[in-house]
Amino acid sequence: MNTHCAWCERDIRNTVHAPYCCARCEKKANRALAAISVPPTPQQRETRIIRGCLVSLVAVITVTLGLRILAGSPPPPDNIFMAQSAPSPQMDRNAASYKAGQTARRQWNRWLSGQYGERRKGALYWLNAVAGQHARQCDGTVEFALGCFDAHRHMDRIEPQFAISPTFRSGWDNP
């Protein structure tokens, strides 16, 4: 007749070794149970909490930076903040530079009306940069940068006139 170990349910053919198998299996089971049932010490618990917080913090930072990189630079404002100056009485509205400023502004407005979406935002961003409101950089999405570079090329002919002729600037401000 075969005897079974009470712990591992092995068939023990030799009954002489049965008590040894049972004692060995019982000892293993008690060790496993003791390892599971021991409550963690406060240091182990605190260490786990700190590790969990650090891992979560690193994950949040990584996601945030990844999204910022994908999003590009912040978009410029949609409105133009060019300083409007009222024509002074000594400014001659019939002067050639005043008329040239008005003509340049009308051309700019006509060109700008053909720009849409991110390209338009890029063009307005460059116009505000010419006005000195922020750095002259064309960082952002591809369409934004293309609009910014196109506006830069368009304003290259106009920008020197702002510094040279106040009447040109006055004409630009009053199209």
Biotite code that builds the C-alpha atoms (Angstrom):
import biotite.structure as struc

atoms = struc.array([
    struc.Atom([0.000, 0.000, 0.000], chain_id="A", res_id=1, res_name="MET", atom_name="CA", element="C"),
    struc.Atom([1.230, 3.471, -0.936], chain_id="A", res_id=2, res_name="ASN", atom_name="CA", element="C"),
    struc.Atom([1.441, 6.279, 1.554], chain_id="A", res_id=3, res_name="THR", atom_name="CA", element="C"),
    struc.Atom([1.003, 9.940, 0.578], chain_id="A", res_id=4, res_name="HIS", atom_name="CA", element="C"),
    struc.Atom([2.869, 12.896, 1.977], chain_id="A", res_id=5, res_name="CYS", atom_name="CA", element="C"),
    struc.Atom([0.397, 15.196, 3.702], chain_id="A", res_id=6, res_name="ALA", atom_name="CA", element="C"),
    struc.Atom([2.072, 18.297, 2.246], chain_id="A", res_id=7, res_name="TRP", atom_name="CA", element="C"),
    struc.Atom([3.199, 17.513, -1.269], chain_id="A", res_id=8, res_name="CYS", atom_name="CA", element="C"),
    struc.Atom([0.911, 14.529, -1.964], chain_id="A", res_id=9, res_name="GLU", atom_name="CA", element="C"),
    struc.Atom([3.745, 12.422, -3.308], chain_id="A", res_id=10, res_name="ARG", atom_name="CA", element="C"),
    struc.Atom([3.446, 8.692, -3.319], chain_id="A", res_id=11, res_name="ASP", atom_name="CA", element="C"),
    struc.Atom([5.897, 7.316, -0.820], chain_id="A", res_id=12, res_name="ILE", atom_name="CA", element="C"),
    struc.Atom([6.617, 3.684, -1.517], chain_id="A", res_id=13, res_name="ARG", atom_name="CA", element="C"),
    struc.Atom([8.935, 3.196, 1.392], chain_id="A", res_id=14, res_name="ASN", atom_name="CA", element="C"),
    struc.Atom([7.056, 4.035, 4.574], chain_id="A", res_id=15, res_name="THR", atom_name="CA", element="C"),
    struc.Atom([10.303, 4.453, 6.475], chain_id="A", res_id=16, res_name="VAL", atom_name="CA", element="C"),
    struc.Atom([11.001, 7.776, 4.690], chain_id="A", res_id=17, res_name="HIS", atom_name="CA", element="C"),
    struc.Atom([7.448, 9.148, 4.993], chain_id="A", res_id=18, res_name="ALA", atom_name="CA", element="C"),
    struc.Atom([7.978, 11.120, 8.227], chain_id="A", res_id=19, res_name="PRO", atom_name="CA", element="C"),
    struc.Atom([11.090, 12.793, 6.775], chain_id="A", res_id=20, res_name="TYR", atom_name="CA", element="C"),
    struc.Atom([9.253, 13.928, 3.622], chain_id="A", res_id=21, res_name="CYS", atom_name="CA", element="C"),
    struc.Atom([6.356, 15.292, 5.650], chain_id="A", res_id=22, res_name="CYS", atom_name="CA", element="C"),
    struc.Atom([8.690, 17.163, 8.018], chain_id="A", res_id=23, res_name="ALA", atom_name="CA", element="C"),
    struc.Atom([10.695, 18.645, 5.125], chain_id="A", res_id=24, res_name="ARG", atom_name="CA", element="C"),
    struc.Atom([7.537, 19.765, 3.263], chain_id="A", res_id=25, res_name="CYS", atom_name="CA", element="C"),
    struc.Atom([6.036, 21.207, 6.437], chain_id="A", res_id=26, res_name="GLU", atom_name="CA", element="C"),
    struc.Atom([9.207, 23.205, 7.102], chain_id="A", res_id=27, res_name="LYS", atom_name="CA", element="C"),
    struc.Atom([9.175, 24.633, 3.545], chain_id="A", res_id=28, res_name="LYS", atom_name="CA", element="C"),
    struc.Atom([5.512, 25.553, 3.852], chain_id="A", res_id=29, res_name="ALA", atom_name="CA", element="C"),
    struc.Atom([6.062, 27.291, 7.194], chain_id="A", res_id=30, res_name="ASN", atom_name="CA", element="C"),
    struc.Atom([8.955, 29.340, 5.764], chain_id="A", res_id=31, res_name="ARG", atom_name="CA", element="C"),
    struc.Atom([6.870, 30.424, 2.769], chain_id="A", res_id=32, res_name="ALA", atom_name="CA", element="C"),
    struc.Atom([3.943, 31.325, 4.999], chain_id="A", res_id=33, res_name="LEU", atom_name="CA", element="C"),
    struc.Atom([6.204, 33.295, 7.352], chain_id="A", res_id=34, res_name="ALA", atom_name="CA", element="C"),
    struc.Atom([7.683, 35.277, 4.449], chain_id="A", res_id=35, res_name="ALA", atom_name="CA", element="C"),
    struc.Atom([4.241, 36.207, 3.169], chain_id="A", res_id=36, res_name="ILE", atom_name="CA", element="C"),
    struc.Atom([2.609, 37.023, 6.485], chain_id="A", res_id=37, res_name="SER", atom_name="CA", element="C"),
    struc.Atom([5.376, 39.237, 7.940], chain_id="A", res_id=38, res_name="VAL", atom_name="CA", element="C"),
    struc.Atom([4.228, 42.859, 7.838], chain_id="A", res_id=39, res_name="PRO", atom_name="CA", element="C"),
    struc.Atom([6.706, 45.195, 6.148], chain_id="A", res_id=40, res_name="PRO", atom_name="CA", element="C"),
    struc.Atom([8.820, 47.328, 8.423], chain_id="A", res_id=41, res_name="THR", atom_name="CA", element="C"),
    struc.Atom([8.187, 51.074, 8.406], chain_id="A", res_id=42, res_name="PRO", atom_name="CA", element="C"),
    struc.Atom([11.436, 51.663, 6.512], chain_id="A", res_id=43, res_name="GLN", atom_name="CA", element="C"),
    struc.Atom([10.450, 49.234, 3.761], chain_id="A", res_id=44, res_name="GLN", atom_name="CA", element="C"),
    struc.Atom([7.038, 50.866, 3.492], chain_id="A", res_id=45, res_name="ARG", atom_name="CA", element="C"),
    struc.Atom([8.495, 54.391, 3.334], chain_id="A", res_id=46, res_name="GLU", atom_name="CA", element="C"),
    struc.Atom([11.040, 53.300, 0.752], chain_id="A", res_id=47, res_name="THR", atom_name="CA", element="C"),
    struc.Atom([8.291, 51.870, -1.442], chain_id="A", res_id=48, res_name="ARG", atom_name="CA", element="C"),
    struc.Atom([6.250, 55.059, -1.121], chain_id="A", res_id=49, res_name="ILE", atom_name="CA", element="C"),
    struc.Atom([9.236, 57.237, -2.030], chain_id="A", res_id=50, res_name="ILE", atom_name="CA", element="C"),
    struc.Atom([10.108, 55.038, -5.004], chain_id="A", res_id=51, res_name="ARG", atom_name="CA", element="C"),
    struc.Atom([6.515, 55.124, -6.227], chain_id="A", res_id=52, res_name="GLY", atom_name="CA", element="C"),
    struc.Atom([6.377, 58.918, -5.933], chain_id="A", res_id=53, res_name="CYS", atom_name="CA", element="C"),
    struc.Atom([9.675, 59.349, -7.766], chain_id="A", res_id=54, res_name="LEU", atom_name="CA", element="C"),
    struc.Atom([8.621, 57.043, -10.586], chain_id="A", res_id=55, res_name="VAL", atom_name="CA", element="C"),
    struc.Atom([5.322, 58.926, -10.919], chain_id="A", res_id=56, res_name="SER", atom_name="CA", element="C"),
    struc.Atom([7.105, 62.282, -10.901], chain_id="A", res_id=57, res_name="LEU", atom_name="CA", element="C"),
    struc.Atom([9.560, 61.196, -13.591], chain_id="A", res_id=58, res_name="VAL", atom_name="CA", element="C"),
    struc.Atom([6.686, 59.888, -15.718], chain_id="A", res_id=59, res_name="ALA", atom_name="CA", element="C"),
    struc.Atom([4.763, 63.166, -15.418], chain_id="A", res_id=60, res_name="VAL", atom_name="CA", element="C"),
    struc.Atom([7.844, 65.230, -16.283], chain_id="A", res_id=61, res_name="ILE", atom_name="CA", element="C"),
    struc.Atom([8.622, 63.022, -19.269], chain_id="A", res_id=62, res_name="THR", atom_name="CA", element="C"),
    struc.Atom([5.092, 63.267, -20.624], chain_id="A", res_id=63, res_name="VAL", atom_name="CA", element="C"),
    struc.Atom([4.989, 67.034, -20.089], chain_id="A", res_id=64, res_name="THR", atom_name="CA", element="C"),
    struc.Atom([8.296, 67.630, -21.845], chain_id="A", res_id=65, res_name="LEU", atom_name="CA", element="C"),
    struc.Atom([7.322, 65.299, -24.664], chain_id="A", res_id=66, res_name="GLY", atom_name="CA", element="C"),
    struc.Atom([4.087, 67.188, -25.231], chain_id="A", res_id=67, res_name="LEU", atom_name="CA", element="C"),
    struc.Atom([5.873, 70.539, -25.168], chain_id="A", res_id=68, res_name="ARG", atom_name="CA", element="C"),
    struc.Atom([8.390, 69.346, -27.723], chain_id="A", res_id=69, res_name="ILE", atom_name="CA", element="C"),
    struc.Atom([5.631, 68.031, -29.977], chain_id="A", res_id=70, res_name="LEU", atom_name="CA", element="C"),
    struc.Atom([3.545, 71.181, -29.612], chain_id="A", res_id=71, res_name="ALA", atom_name="CA", element="C"),
    struc.Atom([6.352, 73.540, -30.628], chain_id="A", res_id=72, res_name="GLY", atom_name="CA", element="C"),
    struc.Atom([6.605, 77.124, -29.517], chain_id="A", res_id=73, res_name="SER", atom_name="CA", element="C"),
    struc.Atom([3.508, 78.873, -28.236], chain_id="A", res_id=74, res_name="PRO", atom_name="CA", element="C"),
    struc.Atom([1.442, 80.551, -30.947], chain_id="A", res_id=75, res_name="PRO", atom_name="CA", element="C"),
    struc.Atom([1.583, 84.310, -31.275], chain_id="A", res_id=76, res_name="PRO", atom_name="CA", element="C"),
    struc.Atom([-1.404, 86.486, -30.545], chain_id="A", res_id=77, res_name="PRO", atom_name="CA", element="C"),
    struc.Atom([-3.950, 86.754, -33.339], chain_id="A", res_id=78, res_name="ASP", atom_name="CA", element="C"),
    struc.Atom([-4.135, 90.504, -33.242], chain_id="A", res_id=79, res_name="ASN", atom_name="CA", element="C"),
    struc.Atom([-1.509, 92.980, -34.374], chain_id="A", res_id=80, res_name="ILE", atom_name="CA", element="C"),
    struc.Atom([-0.094, 95.307, -31.750], chain_id="A", res_id=81, res_name="PHE", atom_name="CA", element="C"),
    struc.Atom([1.553, 97.844, -34.026], chain_id="A", res_id=82, res_name="MET", atom_name="CA", element="C"),
    struc.Atom([1.822, 101.182, -32.288], chain_id="A", res_id=83, res_name="ALA", atom_name="CA", element="C"),
    struc.Atom([-0.661, 103.551, -33.863], chain_id="A", res_id=84, res_name="GLN", atom_name="CA", element="C"),
    struc.Atom([0.602, 107.084, -33.997], chain_id="A", res_id=85, res_name="SER", atom_name="CA", element="C"),
    struc.Atom([-1.669, 109.908, -34.980], chain_id="A", res_id=86, res_name="ALA", atom_name="CA", element="C"),
    struc.Atom([-0.221, 111.965, -37.790], chain_id="A", res_id=87, res_name="PRO", atom_name="CA", element="C"),
    struc.Atom([1.264, 115.135, -36.425], chain_id="A", res_id=88, res_name="SER", atom_name="CA", element="C"),
    struc.Atom([0.187, 118.427, -37.956], chain_id="A", res_id=89, res_name="PRO", atom_name="CA", element="C"),
    struc.Atom([3.581, 118.953, -39.612], chain_id="A", res_id=90, res_name="GLN", atom_name="CA", element="C"),
    struc.Atom([3.353, 115.543, -41.379], chain_id="A", res_id=91, res_name="MET", atom_name="CA", element="C"),
    struc.Atom([2.384, 116.157, -44.947], chain_id="A", res_id=92, res_name="ASP", atom_name="CA", element="C"),
    struc.Atom([-0.188, 113.602, -46.041], chain_id="A", res_id=93, res_name="ARG", atom_name="CA", element="C"),
    struc.Atom([0.718, 114.345, -49.637], chain_id="A", res_id=94, res_name="ASN", atom_name="CA", element="C"),
    struc.Atom([4.417, 113.560, -49.153], chain_id="A", res_id=95, res_name="ALA", atom_name="CA", element="C"),
    struc.Atom([5.782, 110.745, -51.288], chain_id="A", res_id=96, res_name="ALA", atom_name="CA", element="C"),
    struc.Atom([7.060, 108.781, -48.272], chain_id="A", res_id=97, res_name="SER", atom_name="CA", element="C"),
    struc.Atom([3.641, 109.028, -46.562], chain_id="A", res_id=98, res_name="TYR", atom_name="CA", element="C"),
    struc.Atom([1.939, 107.690, -49.696], chain_id="A", res_id=99, res_name="LYS", atom_name="CA", element="C"),
    struc.Atom([4.622, 104.977, -49.978], chain_id="A", res_id=100, res_name="ALA", atom_name="CA", element="C"),
    struc.Atom([3.884, 103.913, -46.380], chain_id="A", res_id=101, res_name="GLY", atom_name="CA", element="C"),
    struc.Atom([0.169, 103.698, -47.114], chain_id="A", res_id=102, res_name="GLN", atom_name="CA", element="C"),
    struc.Atom([0.811, 101.722, -50.290], chain_id="A", res_id=103, res_name="THR", atom_name="CA", element="C"),
    struc.Atom([3.163, 99.339, -48.461], chain_id="A", res_id=104, res_name="ALA", atom_name="CA", element="C"),
    struc.Atom([0.555, 98.762, -45.743], chain_id="A", res_id=105, res_name="ARG", atom_name="CA", element="C"),
    struc.Atom([-2.174, 98.064, -48.302], chain_id="A", res_id=106, res_name="ARG", atom_name="CA", element="C"),
    struc.Atom([0.118, 95.570, -50.060], chain_id="A", res_id=107, res_name="GLN", atom_name="CA", element="C"),
    struc.Atom([0.904, 93.947, -46.720], chain_id="A", res_id=108, res_name="TRP", atom_name="CA", element="C"),
    struc.Atom([-2.784, 93.697, -45.826], chain_id="A", res_id=109, res_name="ASN", atom_name="CA", element="C"),
    struc.Atom([-3.600, 92.242, -49.250], chain_id="A", res_id=110, res_name="ARG", atom_name="CA", element="C"),
    struc.Atom([-0.784, 89.691, -48.894], chain_id="A", res_id=111, res_name="TRP", atom_name="CA", element="C"),
    struc.Atom([-1.813, 88.886, -45.320], chain_id="A", res_id=112, res_name="LEU", atom_name="CA", element="C"),
    struc.Atom([-5.439, 88.299, -46.324], chain_id="A", res_id=113, res_name="SER", atom_name="CA", element="C"),
    struc.Atom([-4.232, 85.420, -48.526], chain_id="A", res_id=114, res_name="GLY", atom_name="CA", element="C"),
    struc.Atom([-2.582, 83.666, -45.564], chain_id="A", res_id=115, res_name="GLN", atom_name="CA", element="C"),
    struc.Atom([-4.579, 81.208, -43.452], chain_id="A", res_id=116, res_name="TYR", atom_name="CA", element="C"),
    struc.Atom([-4.162, 79.200, -40.258], chain_id="A", res_id=117, res_name="GLY", atom_name="CA", element="C"),
    struc.Atom([-0.647, 78.712, -38.960], chain_id="A", res_id=118, res_name="GLU", atom_name="CA", element="C"),
    struc.Atom([0.900, 80.642, -41.865], chain_id="A", res_id=119, res_name="ARG", atom_name="CA", element="C"),
    struc.Atom([-1.125, 83.715, -40.928], chain_id="A", res_id=120, res_name="ARG", atom_name="CA", element="C"),
    struc.Atom([-0.124, 83.352, -37.274], chain_id="A", res_id=121, res_name="LYS", atom_name="CA", element="C"),
    struc.Atom([3.536, 83.137, -38.327], chain_id="A", res_id=122, res_name="GLY", atom_name="CA", element="C"),
    struc.Atom([3.204, 86.280, -40.459], chain_id="A", res_id=123, res_name="ALA", atom_name="CA", element="C"),
    struc.Atom([1.558, 88.209, -37.621], chain_id="A", res_id=124, res_name="LEU", atom_name="CA", element="C"),
    struc.Atom([4.243, 86.938, -35.258], chain_id="A", res_id=125, res_name="TYR", atom_name="CA", element="C"),
    struc.Atom([6.949, 88.375, -37.523], chain_id="A", res_id=126, res_name="TRP", atom_name="CA", element="C"),
    struc.Atom([5.108, 91.694, -37.853], chain_id="A", res_id=127, res_name="LEU", atom_name="CA", element="C"),
    struc.Atom([5.004, 91.956, -34.055], chain_id="A", res_id=128, res_name="ASN", atom_name="CA", element="C"),
    struc.Atom([8.722, 91.095, -33.949], chain_id="A", res_id=129, res_name="ALA", atom_name="CA", element="C"),
    struc.Atom([9.432, 93.988, -36.330], chain_id="A", res_id=130, res_name="VAL", atom_name="CA", element="C"),
    struc.Atom([7.482, 96.219, -33.954], chain_id="A", res_id=131, res_name="ALA", atom_name="CA", element="C"),
    struc.Atom([9.913, 95.131, -31.199], chain_id="A", res_id=132, res_name="GLY", atom_name="CA", element="C"),
    struc.Atom([7.492, 93.145, -29.078], chain_id="A", res_id=133, res_name="GLN", atom_name="CA", element="C"),
    struc.Atom([9.543, 89.935, -28.963], chain_id="A", res_id=134, res_name="HIS", atom_name="CA", element="C"),
    struc.Atom([12.593, 88.185, -30.374], chain_id="A", res_id=135, res_name="ALA", atom_name="CA", element="C"),
    struc.Atom([12.922, 87.721, -34.114], chain_id="A", res_id=136, res_name="ARG", atom_name="CA", element="C"),
    struc.Atom([12.698, 83.948, -34.321], chain_id="A", res_id=137, res_name="GLN", atom_name="CA", element="C"),
    struc.Atom([10.546, 81.741, -36.512], chain_id="A", res_id=138, res_name="CYS", atom_name="CA", element="C"),
    struc.Atom([10.300, 78.668, -34.288], chain_id="A", res_id=139, res_name="ASP", atom_name="CA", element="C"),
    struc.Atom([7.152, 76.574, -34.356], chain_id="A", res_id=140, res_name="GLY", atom_name="CA", element="C"),
    struc.Atom([5.281, 74.258, -36.672], chain_id="A", res_id=141, res_name="THR", atom_name="CA", element="C"),
    struc.Atom([6.297, 74.000, -40.320], chain_id="A", res_id=142, res_name="VAL", atom_name="CA", element="C"),
    struc.Atom([3.368, 76.116, -41.534], chain_id="A", res_id=143, res_name="GLU", atom_name="CA", element="C"),
    struc.Atom([3.975, 78.708, -38.802], chain_id="A", res_id=144, res_name="PHE", atom_name="CA", element="C"),
    struc.Atom([7.664, 78.971, -39.755], chain_id="A", res_id=145, res_name="ALA", atom_name="CA", element="C"),
    struc.Atom([6.830, 79.265, -43.471], chain_id="A", res_id=146, res_name="LEU", atom_name="CA", element="C"),
    struc.Atom([4.437, 82.141, -42.773], chain_id="A", res_id=147, res_name="GLY", atom_name="CA", element="C"),
    struc.Atom([7.032, 83.782, -40.557], chain_id="A", res_id=148, res_name="CYS", atom_name="CA", element="C"),
    struc.Atom([9.780, 83.469, -43.199], chain_id="A", res_id=149, res_name="PHE", atom_name="CA", element="C"),
    struc.Atom([7.464, 84.764, -45.948], chain_id="A", res_id=150, res_name="ASP", atom_name="CA", element="C"),
    struc.Atom([6.583, 87.779, -43.803], chain_id="A", res_id=151, res_name="ALA", atom_name="CA", element="C"),
    struc.Atom([10.277, 88.317, -43.112], chain_id="A", res_id=152, res_name="HIS", atom_name="CA", element="C"),
    struc.Atom([10.973, 88.415, -46.859], chain_id="A", res_id=153, res_name="ARG", atom_name="CA", element="C"),
    struc.Atom([8.014, 90.731, -47.424], chain_id="A", res_id=154, res_name="HIS", atom_name="CA", element="C"),
    struc.Atom([9.020, 93.107, -44.610], chain_id="A", res_id=155, res_name="MET", atom_name="CA", element="C"),
    struc.Atom([12.707, 93.265, -45.653], chain_id="A", res_id=156, res_name="ASP", atom_name="CA", element="C"),
    struc.Atom([11.847, 95.983, -48.176], chain_id="A", res_id=157, res_name="ARG", atom_name="CA", element="C"),
    struc.Atom([9.619, 97.889, -45.758], chain_id="A", res_id=158, res_name="ILE", atom_name="CA", element="C"),
    struc.Atom([11.503, 97.658, -42.469], chain_id="A", res_id=159, res_name="GLU", atom_name="CA", element="C"),
    struc.Atom([14.432, 99.981, -43.320], chain_id="A", res_id=160, res_name="PRO", atom_name="CA", element="C"),
    struc.Atom([11.947, 102.717, -44.202], chain_id="A", res_id=161, res_name="GLN", atom_name="CA", element="C"),
    struc.Atom([10.572, 102.671, -40.641], chain_id="A", res_id=162, res_name="PHE", atom_name="CA", element="C"),
    struc.Atom([13.938, 103.773, -39.234], chain_id="A", res_id=163, res_name="ALA", atom_name="CA", element="C"),
    struc.Atom([14.699, 106.299, -41.982], chain_id="A", res_id=164, res_name="ILE", atom_name="CA", element="C"),
    struc.Atom([11.398, 108.058, -42.538], chain_id="A", res_id=165, res_name="SER", atom_name="CA", element="C"),
    struc.Atom([8.871, 108.918, -39.821], chain_id="A", res_id=166, res_name="PRO", atom_name="CA", element="C"),
    struc.Atom([6.444, 109.999, -42.557], chain_id="A", res_id=167, res_name="THR", atom_name="CA", element="C"),
    struc.Atom([6.649, 106.502, -44.083], chain_id="A", res_id=168, res_name="PHE", atom_name="CA", element="C"),
    struc.Atom([5.824, 105.030, -40.670], chain_id="A", res_id=169, res_name="ARG", atom_name="CA", element="C"),
    struc.Atom([2.943, 107.454, -40.284], chain_id="A", res_id=170, res_name="SER", atom_name="CA", element="C"),
    struc.Atom([1.602, 106.399, -43.689], chain_id="A", res_id=171, res_name="GLY", atom_name="CA", element="C"),
    struc.Atom([1.986, 102.727, -42.683], chain_id="A", res_id=172, res_name="TRP", atom_name="CA", element="C"),
    struc.Atom([0.040, 103.342, -39.470], chain_id="A", res_id=173, res_name="ASP", atom_name="CA", element="C"),
    struc.Atom([-2.782, 105.127, -41.345], chain_id="A", res_id=174, res_name="ASN", atom_name="CA", element="C"),
    struc.Atom([-3.456, 103.159, -44.530], chain_id="A", res_id=175, res_name="PRO", atom_name="CA", element="C"),
])
